[in-house]
Amino acid sequence: MKLCRFYHTVRYLKPIQLYRRLWFKCYKPKPENKPTPTLREAKLGWQSSIQKSNSFSPPDQFVFLNKTSSLSEKEKNTKLWRYHFHYFDYLHANSASDHIGALSHLIEQWMIDNPAANGDAWEPYPLSLRIVNWIKWHLSGNKLSETALKSLANQVRYLTKRLEYHLLGNHLFANAKALFFAGLFFSGDEADAWFSTACKILSGQLPEQVLKDGGHFELSPMYHAIILEDVL
């Protein structure tokens, strides 16, 4: 039965997924710690992003997936709950402006608690969402510290080595979105390369993932909403 299920799973995978799944499992890149690229000069003002529902209550209470838990107890929760913590969506909640100090402290504490290339925090999907959320936070006027900017650049560098071609779909789209944001946030040859990679992925994925009727090809209302916001 397991062999049969395995066959009917593999038969639908694209060749790149088979190759990259093996590559993803075997290749364990080392994090880089290079100087922080210069920030690109902004030509226009930042348009505030779509606000998220509030999931954070200072000093350390979070509500994800209808479960409330403190930061100190996060490892007792499910992997998906921990993923939501590492996304940092709560930086853009409708109540975030009331907790600027606490949220800034969370970013600094996150860097201490999550060393490079370790644990759930550094898996490509939460990595991708966090990169975008940190950049939005900075562009919204809540400046990231020099330490956070350096961490942000190193997170992008690590992501470039963990792009999710083995999964494709909305995961690869999120990877590309993160590189797109980072490539425009920073400047220089390295940032230009991130932007170029993002454009290449998006130019291939947009016509595949967005159907002629405008729906998302995974046919899930949740993923449709996510991709719609990503495209915007």
Disulfide bonds with the S-S distance in Angstrom:
none
